[in-house]
Amino acid sequence: MRFSISDLITRLTGTPPGLNTINAAASALGEALGDRRILLIVDDAWRGQDLSPLMQGGPNTTRLVTTRNDYVLPPSAVRQRVDALRGDEALTLLAAPDYR
């Protein structure tokens, strides 16, 4: 499922933010996250400028970011390298009864 920053703010606050700039959206997202304990998953980040707005605010928010480009991550990020599944591994995982 894909969400825009505006979608995330709406889900957190119940009100569409109606923001016009990415900076305003990033700030509003940080406020909406507040002090809540949330896991925010950002999948397949390609550019730092796309990730940056999702990194603001929310001191108790943990962000899990997947990327193929290490330079996208902030310098303070804890990195955990994970290799891609081989074809046979992916088929085994998808065919597992617990996966469905």
PDB file as gemmi writes it, atoms N, CA and C in Angstrom:
CRYST1    1.000    1.000    1.000  90.00  90.00  90.00 P 1                      
ATOM      1  N   MET A   1       0.836  -1.164   0.000  1.00  0.00           N  
ATOM      2  CA  MET A   1       0.000   0.000   0.000  1.00  0.00           C  
ATOM      3  C   MET A   1       0.892   1.241   0.000  1.00  0.00           C  
ATOM      4  N   ARG A   2       0.583   2.195  -0.827  1.00  0.00           N  
ATOM      5  CA  ARG A   2       1.357   3.430  -0.885  1.00  0.00           C  
ATOM      6  C   ARG A   2       0.544   4.580  -0.319  1.00  0.00           C  
ATOM      7  N   PHE A   3       1.213   5.440   0.435  1.00  0.00           N  
ATOM      8  CA  PHE A   3       0.573   6.606   1.024  1.00  0.00           C  
ATOM      9  C   PHE A   3       1.401   7.838   0.723  1.00  0.00           C  
ATOM     10  N   SER A   4       0.737   8.938   0.488  1.00  0.00           N  
ATOM     11  CA  SER A   4       1.436  10.216   0.400  1.00  0.00           C  
ATOM     12  C   SER A   4       1.571  10.757   1.825  1.00  0.00           C  
ATOM     13  N   ILE A   5       2.372  11.773   1.995  1.00  0.00           N  
ATOM     14  CA  ILE A   5       2.509  12.386   3.316  1.00  0.00           C  
ATOM     15  C   ILE A   5       1.147  12.895   3.780  1.00  0.00           C  
ATOM     16  N   SER A   6       0.398  13.468   2.857  1.00  0.00           N  
ATOM     17  CA  SER A   6      -0.939  13.961   3.185  1.00  0.00           C  
ATOM     18  C   SER A   6      -1.835  12.823   3.673  1.00  0.00           C  
ATOM     19  N   ASP A   7      -1.749  11.658   3.024  1.00  0.00           N  
ATOM     20  CA  ASP A   7      -2.526  10.491   3.450  1.00  0.00           C  
ATOM     21  C   ASP A   7      -2.146  10.069   4.874  1.00  0.00           C  
ATOM     22  N   LEU A   8      -0.847  10.073   5.160  1.00  0.00           N  
ATOM     23  CA  LEU A   8      -0.393   9.684   6.502  1.00  0.00           C  
ATOM     24  C   LEU A   8      -0.920  10.643   7.553  1.00  0.00           C  
ATOM     25  N   ILE A   9      -0.855  11.933   7.261  1.00  0.00           N  
ATOM     26  CA  ILE A   9      -1.356  12.931   8.212  1.00  0.00           C  
ATOM     27  C   ILE A   9      -2.848  12.730   8.448  1.00  0.00           C  
ATOM     28  N   THR A  10      -3.592  12.489   7.374  1.00  0.00           N  
ATOM     29  CA  THR A  10      -5.032  12.264   7.493  1.00  0.00           C  
ATOM     30  C   THR A  10      -5.319  11.044   8.348  1.00  0.00           C  
ATOM     31  N   ARG A  11      -4.568   9.965   8.152  1.00  0.00           N  
ATOM     32  CA  ARG A  11      -4.779   8.752   8.954  1.00  0.00           C  
ATOM     33  C   ARG A  11      -4.440   8.978  10.424  1.00  0.00           C  
ATOM     34  N   LEU A  12      -3.435   9.804  10.689  1.00  0.00           N  
ATOM     35  CA  LEU A  12      -3.033  10.057  12.074  1.00  0.00           C  
ATOM     36  C   LEU A  12      -3.957  11.034  12.793  1.00  0.00           C  
ATOM     37  N   THR A  13      -4.485  12.015  12.060  1.00  0.00           N  
ATOM     38  CA  THR A  13      -5.262  13.078  12.704  1.00  0.00           C  
ATOM     39  C   THR A  13      -6.759  13.005  12.419  1.00  0.00           C  
ATOM     40  N   GLY A  14      -7.125  12.303  11.336  1.00  0.00           N  
ATOM     41  CA  GLY A  14      -8.522  12.246  10.949  1.00  0.00           C  
ATOM     42  C   GLY A  14      -8.973  13.419  10.098  1.00  0.00           C  
ATOM     43  N   THR A  15      -8.043  14.339   9.806  1.00  0.00           N  
ATOM     44  CA  THR A  15      -8.372  15.530   9.032  1.00  0.00           C  
ATOM     45  C   THR A  15      -7.378  15.719   7.900  1.00  0.00           C  
ATOM     46  N   PRO A  16      -7.861  15.886   6.663  1.00  0.00           N  
ATOM     47  CA  PRO A  16      -6.930  16.161   5.556  1.00  0.00           C  
ATOM     48  C   PRO A  16      -6.213  17.483   5.790  1.00  0.00           C  
ATOM     49  N   PRO A  17      -4.891  17.524   5.608  1.00  0.00           N  
ATOM     50  CA  PRO A  17      -4.134  18.727   5.959  1.00  0.00           C  
ATOM     51  C   PRO A  17      -4.248  19.875   4.964  1.00  0.00           C  
ATOM     52  N   GLY A  18      -4.494  19.621   3.686  1.00  0.00           N  
ATOM     53  CA  GLY A  18      -4.604  20.697   2.705  1.00  0.00           C  
ATOM     54  C   GLY A  18      -3.350  21.551   2.610  1.00  0.00           C  
ATOM     55  N   LEU A  19      -2.187  20.915   2.531  1.00  0.00           N  
ATOM     56  CA  LEU A  19      -0.911  21.636   2.501  1.00  0.00           C  
ATOM     57  C   LEU A  19      -0.440  21.817   1.064  1.00  0.00           C  
ATOM     58  N   ASN A  20       0.317  22.902   0.844  1.00  0.00           N  
ATOM     59  CA  ASN A  20       0.749  23.224  -0.520  1.00  0.00           C  
ATOM     60  C   ASN A  20       2.223  22.960  -0.795  1.00  0.00           C  
ATOM     61  N   THR A  21       3.035  22.795   0.239  1.00  0.00           N  
ATOM     62  CA  THR A  21       4.469  22.591   0.007  1.00  0.00           C  
ATOM     63  C   THR A  21       4.936  21.341   0.744  1.00  0.00           C  
ATOM     64  N   ILE A  22       6.018  20.776   0.267  1.00  0.00           N  
ATOM     65  CA  ILE A  22       6.577  19.589   0.909  1.00  0.00           C  
ATOM     66  C   ILE A  22       7.106  19.926   2.304  1.00  0.00           C  
ATOM     67  N   ASN A  23       7.649  21.122   2.482  1.00  0.00           N  
ATOM     68  CA  ASN A  23       8.145  21.522   3.806  1.00  0.00           C  
ATOM     69  C   ASN A  23       7.002  21.623   4.809  1.00  0.00           C  
ATOM     70  N   ALA A  24       5.884  22.182   4.380  1.00  0.00           N  
ATOM     71  CA  ALA A  24       4.720  22.272   5.258  1.00  0.00           C  
ATOM     72  C   ALA A  24       4.196  20.876   5.587  1.00  0.00           C  
ATOM     73  N   ALA A  25       4.188  19.989   4.594  1.00  0.00           N  
ATOM     74  CA  ALA A  25       3.721  18.621   4.817  1.00  0.00           C  
ATOM     75  C   ALA A  25       4.641  17.881   5.783  1.00  0.00           C  
ATOM     76  N   ALA A  26       5.948  18.047   5.620  1.00  0.00           N  
ATOM     77  CA  ALA A  26       6.912  17.389   6.508  1.00  0.00           C  
ATOM     78  C   ALA A  26       6.729  17.866   7.942  1.00  0.00           C  
ATOM     79  N   SER A  27       6.550  19.156   8.115  1.00  0.00           N  
ATOM     80  CA  SER A  27       6.343  19.723   9.450  1.00  0.00           C  
ATOM     81  C   SER A  27       5.040  19.205  10.057  1.00  0.00           C  
ATOM     82  N   ALA A  28       3.978  19.185   9.259  1.00  0.00           N  
ATOM     83  CA  ALA A  28       2.685  18.704   9.741  1.00  0.00           C  
ATOM     84  C   ALA A  28       2.747  17.212  10.090  1.00  0.00           C  
ATOM     85  N   LEU A  29       3.510  16.438   9.323  1.00  0.00           N  
ATOM     86  CA  LEU A  29       3.660  15.020   9.642  1.00  0.00           C  
ATOM     87  C   LEU A  29       4.360  14.848  10.978  1.00  0.00           C  
ATOM     88  N   GLY A  30       5.432  15.610  11.195  1.00  0.00           N  
ATOM     89  CA  GLY A  30       6.132  15.549  12.478  1.00  0.00           C  
ATOM     90  C   GLY A  30       5.210  15.870  13.640  1.00  0.00           C  
ATOM     91  N   GLU A  31       4.358  16.865  13.470  1.00  0.00           N  
ATOM     92  CA  GLU A  31       3.389  17.226  14.509  1.00  0.00           C  
ATOM     93  C   GLU A  31       2.355  16.121  14.699  1.00  0.00           C  
ATOM     94  N   ALA A  32       1.891  15.538  13.588  1.00  0.00           N  
ATOM     95  CA  ALA A  32       0.886  14.472  13.680  1.00  0.00           C  
ATOM     96  C   ALA A  32       1.453  13.230  14.366  1.00  0.00           C  
ATOM     97  N   LEU A  33       2.734  12.950  14.118  1.00  0.00           N  
ATOM     98  CA  LEU A  33       3.368  11.811  14.796  1.00  0.00           C  
ATOM     99  C   LEU A  33       3.468  12.080  16.290  1.00  0.00           C  
ATOM    100  N   GLY A  34       3.763  13.339  16.632  1.00  0.00           N  
ATOM    101  CA  GLY A  34       3.845  13.740  18.037  1.00  0.00           C  
ATOM    102  C   GLY A  34       4.734  12.812  18.842  1.00  0.00           C  
ATOM    103  N   ASP A  35       4.261  12.456  20.019  1.00  0.00           N  
ATOM    104  CA  ASP A  35       5.017  11.579  20.917  1.00  0.00           C  
ATOM    105  C   ASP A  35       4.560  10.123  20.829  1.00  0.00           C  
ATOM    106  N   ARG A  36       3.726   9.821  19.841  1.00  0.00           N  
ATOM    107  CA  ARG A  36       3.248   8.444  19.694  1.00  0.00           C  
ATOM    108  C   ARG A  36       4.401   7.493  19.394  1.00  0.00           C  
ATOM    109  N   ARG A  37       4.228   6.263  19.823  1.00  0.00           N  
ATOM    110  CA  ARG A  37       5.198   5.210  19.483  1.00  0.00           C  
ATOM    111  C   ARG A  37       4.690   4.517  18.226  1.00  0.00           C  
ATOM    112  N   ILE A  38       5.358   4.803  17.098  1.00  0.00           N  
ATOM    113  CA  ILE A  38       4.908   4.324  15.797  1.00  0.00           C  
ATOM    114  C   ILE A  38       6.094   3.736  15.039  1.00  0.00           C  
ATOM    115  N   LEU A  39       5.832   2.682  14.292  1.00  0.00           N  
ATOM    116  CA  LEU A  39       6.801   2.149  13.348  1.00  0.00           C  
ATOM    117  C   LEU A  39       6.364   2.628  11.971  1.00  0.00           C  
ATOM    118  N   LEU A  40       7.177   3.462  11.346  1.00  0.00           N  
ATOM    119  CA  LEU A  40       6.903   3.990  10.017  1.00  0.00           C  
ATOM    120  C   LEU A  40       7.828   3.277   9.042  1.00  0.00           C  
ATOM    121  N   ILE A  41       7.256   2.532   8.110  1.00  0.00           N  
ATOM    122  CA  ILE A  41       8.048   1.777   7.148  1.00  0.00           C  
ATOM    123  C   ILE A  41       8.067   2.529   5.829  1.00  0.00           C  
ATOM    124  N   VAL A  42       9.256   2.827   5.365  1.00  0.00           N  
ATOM    125  CA  VAL A  42       9.448   3.497   4.080  1.00  0.00           C  
ATOM    126  C   VAL A  42      10.171   2.491   3.196  1.00  0.00           C  
ATOM    127  N   ASP A  43       9.457   1.986   2.206  1.00  0.00           N  
ATOM    128  CA  ASP A  43       9.988   0.923   1.372  1.00  0.00           C  
ATOM    129  C   ASP A  43      10.538   1.467   0.060  1.00  0.00           C  
ATOM    130  N   ASP A  44      11.740   1.035  -0.274  1.00  0.00           N  
ATOM    131  CA  ASP A  44      12.351   1.308  -1.568  1.00  0.00           C  
ATOM    132  C   ASP A  44      12.629   2.792  -1.799  1.00  0.00           C  
ATOM    133  N   ALA A  45      13.265   3.429  -0.829  1.00  0.00           N  
ATOM    134  CA  ALA A  45      13.629   4.846  -0.970  1.00  0.00           C  
ATOM    135  C   ALA A  45      14.792   4.967  -1.959  1.00  0.00           C  
ATOM    136  N   TRP A  46      14.643   5.853  -2.912  1.00  0.00           N  
ATOM    137  CA  TRP A  46      15.659   6.013  -3.949  1.00  0.00           C  
ATOM    138  C   TRP A  46      16.447   7.303  -3.820  1.00  0.00           C  
ATOM    139  N   ARG A  47      15.844   8.337  -3.235  1.00  0.00           N  
ATOM    140  CA  ARG A  47      16.534   9.624  -3.150  1.00  0.00           C  
ATOM    141  C   ARG A  47      16.375  10.219  -1.756  1.00  0.00           C  
ATOM    142  N   GLY A  48      17.443  10.834  -1.273  1.00  0.00           N  
ATOM    143  CA  GLY A  48      17.410  11.470   0.032  1.00  0.00           C  
ATOM    144  C   GLY A  48      16.343  12.537   0.132  1.00  0.00           C  
ATOM    145  N   GLN A  49      16.128  13.260  -0.944  1.00  0.00           N  
ATOM    146  CA  GLN A  49      15.130  14.334  -0.920  1.00  0.00           C  
ATOM    147  C   GLN A  49      13.714  13.778  -0.765  1.00  0.00           C  
ATOM    148  N   ASP A  50      13.499  12.539  -1.162  1.00  0.00           N  
ATOM    149  CA  ASP A  50      12.189  11.918  -0.964  1.00  0.00           C  
ATOM    150  C   ASP A  50      12.034  11.382   0.460  1.00  0.00           C  
ATOM    151  N   LEU A  51      13.123  10.952   1.057  1.00  0.00           N  
ATOM    152  CA  LEU A  51      13.098  10.395   2.399  1.00  0.00           C  
ATOM    153  C   LEU A  51      13.078  11.485   3.469  1.00  0.00           C  
ATOM    154  N   SER A  52      13.756  12.564   3.219  1.00  0.00           N  
ATOM    155  CA  SER A  52      13.934  13.626   4.202  1.00  0.00           C  
ATOM    156  C   SER A  52      12.644  14.095   4.879  1.00  0.00           C  
ATOM    157  N   PRO A  53      11.563  14.356   4.158  1.00  0.00           N  
ATOM    158  CA  PRO A  53      10.343  14.816   4.825  1.00  0.00           C  
ATOM    159  C   PRO A  53       9.750  13.802   5.798  1.00  0.00           C  
ATOM    160  N   LEU A  54      10.038  12.531   5.592  1.00  0.00           N  
ATOM    161  CA  LEU A  54       9.503  11.490   6.461  1.00  0.00           C  
ATOM    162  C   LEU A  54      10.343  11.300   7.715  1.00  0.00           C  
ATOM    163  N   MET A  55      11.472  11.976   7.769  1.00  0.00           N  
ATOM    164  CA  MET A  55      12.392  11.818   8.896  1.00  0.00           C  
ATOM    165  C   MET A  55      12.215  12.900   9.961  1.00  0.00           C  
ATOM    166  N   GLN A  56      11.344  13.855   9.722  1.00  0.00           N  
ATOM    167  CA  GLN A  56      11.178  14.980  10.644  1.00  0.00           C  
ATOM    168  C   GLN A  56      10.200  14.652  11.762  1.00  0.00           C  
ATOM    169  N   GLY A  57      10.510  15.162  12.953  1.00  0.00           N  
ATOM    170  CA  GLY A  57       9.601  15.045  14.087  1.00  0.00           C  
ATOM    171  C   GLY A  57       9.383  13.617  14.539  1.00  0.00           C  
ATOM    172  N   GLY A  58       8.412  13.474  15.436  1.00  0.00           N  
ATOM    173  CA  GLY A  58       8.079  12.148  15.945  1.00  0.00           C  
ATOM    174  C   GLY A  58       9.231  11.504  16.682  1.00  0.00           C  
ATOM    175  N   PRO A  59       9.623  12.058  17.844  1.00  0.00           N  
ATOM    176  CA  PRO A  59      10.782  11.518  18.558  1.00  0.00           C  
ATOM    177  C   PRO A  59      10.644  10.058  18.974  1.00  0.00           C  
ATOM    178  N   ASN A  60       9.425   9.569  19.093  1.00  0.00           N  
ATOM    179  CA  ASN A  60       9.214   8.168  19.466  1.00  0.00           C  
ATOM    180  C   ASN A  60       8.871   7.292  18.265  1.00  0.00           C  
ATOM    181  N   THR A  61       8.974   7.859  17.071  1.00  0.00           N  
ATOM    182  CA  THR A  61       8.703   7.110  15.850  1.00  0.00           C  
ATOM    183  C   THR A  61       9.978   6.415  15.396  1.00  0.00           C  
ATOM    184  N   THR A  62       9.875   5.115  15.169  1.00  0.00           N  
ATOM    185  CA  THR A  62      10.986   4.364  14.606  1.00  0.00           C  
ATOM    186  C   THR A  62      10.718   4.218  13.124  1.00  0.00           C  
ATOM    187  N   ARG A  63      11.727   4.508  12.338  1.00  0.00           N  
ATOM    188  CA  ARG A  63      11.595   4.397  10.887  1.00  0.00           C  
ATOM    189  C   ARG A  63      12.424   3.229  10.380  1.00  0.00           C  
ATOM    190  N   LEU A  64      11.774   2.387   9.603  1.00  0.00           N  
ATOM    191  CA  LEU A  64      12.449   1.277   8.934  1.00  0.00           C  
ATOM    192  C   LEU A  64      12.455   1.621   7.454  1.00  0.00           C  
ATOM    193  N   VAL A  65      13.633   1.843   6.916  1.00  0.00           N  
ATOM    194  CA  VAL A  65      13.769   2.288   5.535  1.00  0.00           C  
ATOM    195  C   VAL A  65      14.484   1.209   4.745  1.00  0.00           C  
ATOM    196  N   THR A  66      13.863   0.788   3.648  1.00  0.00           N  
ATOM    197  CA  THR A  66      14.556  -0.118   2.741  1.00  0.00           C  
ATOM    198  C   THR A  66      15.007   0.691   1.535  1.00  0.00           C  
ATOM    199  N   THR A  67      16.216   0.398   1.080  1.00  0.00           N  
ATOM    200  CA  THR A  67      16.765   1.096  -0.080  1.00  0.00           C  
ATOM    201  C   THR A  67      17.882   0.272  -0.674  1.00  0.00           C  
ATOM    202  N   ARG A  68      18.131   0.486  -1.930  1.00  0.00           N  
ATOM    203  CA  ARG A  68      19.288  -0.119  -2.591  1.00  0.00           C  
ATOM    204  C   ARG A  68      20.435   0.874  -2.641  1.00  0.00           C  
ATOM    205  N   ASN A  69      20.179   2.099  -2.223  1.00  0.00           N  
ATOM    206  CA  ASN A  69      21.163   3.179  -2.294  1.00  0.00           C  
ATOM    207  C   ASN A  69      21.533   3.638  -0.890  1.00  0.00           C  
ATOM    208  N   ASP A  70      22.658   3.188  -0.405  1.00  0.00           N  
ATOM    209  CA  ASP A  70      23.079   3.479   0.963  1.00  0.00           C  
ATOM    210  C   ASP A  70      23.193   4.976   1.235  1.00  0.00           C  
ATOM    211  N   TYR A  71      23.556   5.756   0.223  1.00  0.00           N  
ATOM    212  CA  TYR A  71      23.738   7.192   0.415  1.00  0.00           C  
ATOM    213  C   TYR A  71      22.421   7.922   0.711  1.00  0.00           C  
ATOM    214  N   VAL A  72      21.286   7.274   0.506  1.00  0.00           N  
ATOM    215  CA  VAL A  72      19.982   7.870   0.769  1.00  0.00           C  
ATOM    216  C   VAL A  72      19.751   8.026   2.271  1.00  0.00           C  
ATOM    217  N   LEU A  73      20.345   7.140   3.060  1.00  0.00           N  
ATOM    218  CA  LEU A  73      20.107   7.121   4.503  1.00  0.00           C  
ATOM    219  C   LEU A  73      20.865   8.233   5.210  1.00  0.00           C  
ATOM    220  N   PRO A  74      20.284   8.771   6.278  1.00  0.00           N  
ATOM    221  CA  PRO A  74      21.002   9.777   7.064  1.00  0.00           C  
ATOM    222  C   PRO A  74      22.243   9.158   7.702  1.00  0.00           C  
ATOM    223  N   PRO A  75      23.266   9.954   7.949  1.00  0.00           N  
ATOM    224  CA  PRO A  75      24.501   9.420   8.540  1.00  0.00           C  
ATOM    225  C   PRO A  75      24.283   8.698   9.871  1.00  0.00           C  
ATOM    226  N   SER A  76      23.274   9.103  10.629  1.00  0.00           N  
ATOM    227  CA  SER A  76      23.039   8.505  11.946  1.00  0.00           C  
ATOM    228  C   SER A  76      22.245   7.198  11.882  1.00  0.00           C  
ATOM    229  N   ALA A  77      21.822   6.792  10.702  1.00  0.00           N  
ATOM    230  CA  ALA A  77      20.995   5.583  10.567  1.00  0.00           C  
ATOM    231  C   ALA A  77      21.785   4.329  10.923  1.00  0.00           C  
ATOM    232  N   VAL A  78      21.114   3.407  11.588  1.00  0.00           N  
ATOM    233  CA  VAL A  78      21.691   2.097  11.856  1.00  0.00           C  
ATOM    234  C   VAL A  78      21.393   1.247  10.631  1.00  0.00           C  
ATOM    235  N   ARG A  79      22.448   0.726  10.029  1.00  0.00           N  
ATOM    236  CA  ARG A  79      22.293  -0.035   8.788  1.00  0.00           C  
ATOM    237  C   ARG A  79      22.329  -1.537   9.054  1.00  0.00           C  
ATOM    238  N   GLN A  80      21.441  -2.228   8.392  1.00  0.00           N  
ATOM    239  CA  GLN A  80      21.424  -3.693   8.434  1.00  0.00           C  
ATOM    240  C   GLN A  80      21.319  -4.181   6.999  1.00  0.00           C  
ATOM    241  N   ARG A  81      22.394  -4.690   6.486  1.00  0.00           N  
ATOM    242  CA  ARG A  81      22.392  -5.161   5.103  1.00  0.00           C  
ATOM    243  C   ARG A  81      21.632  -6.484   5.009  1.00  0.00           C  
ATOM    244  N   VAL A  82      20.766  -6.569   4.029  1.00  0.00           N  
ATOM    245  CA  VAL A  82      19.986  -7.775   3.767  1.00  0.00           C  
ATOM    246  C   VAL A  82      20.118  -8.064   2.285  1.00  0.00           C  
ATOM    247  N   ASP A  83      20.543  -9.266   1.966  1.00  0.00           N  
ATOM    248  CA  ASP A  83      20.715  -9.637   0.567  1.00  0.00           C  
ATOM    249  C   ASP A  83      19.367 -10.026  -0.033  1.00  0.00           C  
ATOM    250  N   ALA A  84      19.253  -9.921  -1.322  1.00  0.00           N  
ATOM    251  CA  ALA A  84      18.032 -10.309  -2.026  1.00  0.00           C  
ATOM    252  C   ALA A  84      17.847 -11.818  -1.967  1.00  0.00           C  
ATOM    253  N   LEU A  85      16.602 -12.249  -1.949  1.00  0.00           N  
ATOM    254  CA  LEU A  85      16.322 -13.686  -1.997  1.00  0.00           C  
ATOM    255  C   LEU A  85      16.641 -14.227  -3.387  1.00  0.00           C  
ATOM    256  N   ARG A  86      17.171 -15.428  -3.431  1.00  0.00           N  
ATOM    257  CA  ARG A  86      17.308 -16.122  -4.714  1.00  0.00           C  
ATOM    258  C   ARG A  86      15.915 -16.565  -5.149  1.00  0.00           C  
ATOM    259  N   GLY A  87      15.760 -16.878  -6.417  1.00  0.00           N  
ATOM    260  CA  GLY A  87      14.463 -17.286  -6.956  1.00  0.00           C  
ATOM    261  C   GLY A  87      13.848 -18.451  -6.212  1.00  0.00           C  
ATOM    262  N   ASP A  88      14.659 -19.484  -5.925  1.00  0.00           N  
ATOM    263  CA  ASP A  88      14.121 -20.653  -5.230  1.00  0.00           C  
ATOM    264  C   ASP A  88      13.723 -20.314  -3.792  1.00  0.00           C  
ATOM    265  N   GLU A  89      14.461 -19.416  -3.150  1.00  0.00           N  
ATOM    266  CA  GLU A  89      14.113 -18.993  -1.789  1.00  0.00           C  
ATOM    267  C   GLU A  89      12.781 -18.231  -1.789  1.00  0.00           C  
ATOM    268  N   ALA A  90      12.601 -17.347  -2.763  1.00  0.00           N  
ATOM    269  CA  ALA A  90      11.365 -16.575  -2.862  1.00  0.00           C  
ATOM    270  C   ALA A  90      10.169 -17.497  -3.079  1.00  0.00           C  
ATOM    271  N   LEU A  91      10.318 -18.493  -3.965  1.00  0.00           N  
ATOM    272  CA  LEU A  91       9.220 -19.433  -4.216  1.00  0.00           C  
ATOM    273  C   LEU A  91       8.872 -20.244  -2.972  1.00  0.00           C  
ATOM    274  N   THR A  92       9.898 -20.671  -2.248  1.00  0.00           N  
ATOM    275  CA  THR A  92       9.668 -21.418  -1.009  1.00  0.00           C  
ATOM    276  C   THR A  92       8.924 -20.560   0.002  1.00  0.00           C  
ATOM    277  N   LEU A  93       9.337 -19.307   0.146  1.00  0.00           N  
ATOM    278  CA  LEU A  93       8.681 -18.403   1.087  1.00  0.00           C  
ATOM    279  C   LEU A  93       7.227 -18.177   0.708  1.00  0.00           C  
ATOM    280  N   LEU A  94       6.983 -17.889  -0.560  1.00  0.00           N  
ATOM    281  CA  LEU A  94       5.625 -17.605  -1.007  1.00  0.00           C  
ATOM    282  C   LEU A  94       4.717 -18.822  -0.967  1.00  0.00           C  
ATOM    283  N   ALA A  95       5.285 -20.005  -1.092  1.00  0.00           N  
ATOM    284  CA  ALA A  95       4.491 -21.232  -1.071  1.00  0.00           C  
ATOM    285  C   ALA A  95       4.255 -21.754   0.350  1.00  0.00           C  
ATOM    286  N   ALA A  96       4.931 -21.190   1.329  1.00  0.00           N  
ATOM    287  CA  ALA A  96       4.803 -21.653   2.713  1.00  0.00           C  
ATOM    288  C   ALA A  96       3.390 -21.432   3.218  1.00  0.00           C  
ATOM    289  N   PRO A  97       2.793 -22.420   3.912  1.00  0.00           N  
ATOM    290  CA  PRO A  97       1.418 -22.270   4.421  1.00  0.00           C  
ATOM    291  C   PRO A  97       1.267 -21.107   5.397  1.00  0.00           C  
ATOM    292  N   ASP A  98       2.306 -20.804   6.156  1.00  0.00           N  
ATOM    293  CA  ASP A  98       2.230 -19.709   7.118  1.00  0.00           C  
ATOM    294  C   ASP A  98       2.222 -18.335   6.459  1.00  0.00           C  
ATOM    295  N   TYR A  99       2.679 -18.266   5.223  1.00  0.00           N  
ATOM    296  CA  TYR A  99       2.766 -16.972   4.519  1.00  0.00           C  
ATOM    297  C   TYR A  99       1.384 -16.498   4.087  1.00  0.00           C  
ATOM    298  N   ARG A 100       0.540 -17.434   3.709  1.00  0.00           N  
ATOM    299  CA  ARG A 100      -0.788 -17.069   3.174  1.00  0.00           C  
ATOM    300  C   ARG A 100      -1.701 -16.668   4.236  1.00  0.00           C  
TER     301      ARG A 100                                                      
END                                                                             
